[in-house]
Amino acid sequence: MLSKNPGIEKVLVSRRTLHNALTSVLDGEIDPVEPVEWANLVEQHDDEIAYEPGFQQFIATHVFRLSMPEINEPMGKDLCRQMIAELAH
C-alpha cells in the first residue's frame, strides 16, 4: 500500500522521485527489482497518485516503462542511465 495518510488525498510522484530511485539502483543502494515493484504499485493505485504538475504524461510514461519490463526494456543500469538522461531534459 502506498503511504496514505489521513488528510492527504494523493501521493505525489515527481521527476525527483524517479531520479532518486534510478540513482539508488546505479549506486547499488537498492536492488533493480525495487523500482519495478514500486512502479507496479503506482500503476495499481493510480487513483491515489498525483504527478508533478506540468510533467504528468512524462512521469506516467516512465512509471509505465518501469512497471512492465516484460514488454519494455528490462530494468538494469543501462535503463537507469537512459531514463536519468531523459529526466535531465
C-alpha positions in Angstrom: 0.0 0.0 0.0 1.2 3.5 -0.7 1.7 5.8 2.3 -1.9 7.0 2.5 -2.2 9.3 5.5 -5.4 10.9 6.8 -5.8 14.4 5.3 -3.5 13.6 2.3 -5.6 12.9 -0.7 -2.9 11.9 -3.2 0.7 10.8 -3.1 2.9 13.0 -5.3 5.3 11.3 -7.8 7.8 13.8 -9.2 10.8 13.8 -11.5 12.9 13.9 -8.4 11.2 10.7 -7.1 12.2 8.9 -10.3 15.7 10.3 -10.3 16.3 9.3 -6.7 15.2 5.7 -7.4 17.2 5.3 -10.6 20.3 6.8 -8.9 19.9 4.4 -6.0 20.0 1.5 -8.4 23.1 2.8 -10.1 24.8 3.4 -6.7 23.9 -0.2 -5.6 21.8 1.1 -2.7 18.7 -0.8 -3.9 18.1 -3.8 -6.0 16.9 -3.1 -9.5 13.7 -5.0 -8.8 12.6 -2.4 -6.2 11.7 0.4 -8.7 9.8 -2.2 -10.8 7.7 -3.2 -7.8 7.2 0.5 -6.8 6.1 1.3 -10.3 3.6 -1.5 -10.2 2.2 -0.1 -7.0 1.9 3.3 -8.6 0.1 1.8 -11.6 -2.3 -0.2 -9.4 -3.2 2.8 -7.2 -3.4 5.4 -9.9 -6.4 7.0 -8.2 -4.2 7.8 -5.2 -1.4 9.3 -7.3 -0.7 12.8 -8.4 2.1 13.5 -10.8 4.3 16.6 -10.7 2.3 19.4 -12.4 3.5 20.0 -16.0 5.1 16.6 -16.2 2.2 14.3 -15.7 2.4 12.4 -19.0 6.2 12.3 -18.9 6.3 10.8 -15.5 3.4 8.4 -16.2 5.2 7.1 -19.3 8.4 6.5 -17.3 6.4 4.7 -14.5 4.8 2.5 -17.1 8.1 1.7 -18.6 9.4 0.6 -15.2 6.3 -1.3 -14.3 6.3 -3.5 -17.4 9.9 -4.7 -18.1 8.5 -7.8 -19.9 7.2 -5.6 -22.7 9.5 -2.6 -22.3 13.2 -2.7 -21.6 14.4 -4.9 -18.7 15.4 -3.0 -15.5 19.1 -2.5 -15.2 21.9 0.0 -15.1 21.6 0.8 -18.8 17.9 1.7 -18.5 18.6 3.7 -15.4 21.2 5.8 -17.2 18.9 6.3 -20.2 16.0 7.4 -18.0 18.2 9.7 -15.9 19.3 11.4 -19.2 15.7 11.8 -20.3 14.8 13.3 -16.9 17.6 15.9 -17.3 15.9 17.4 -20.4 
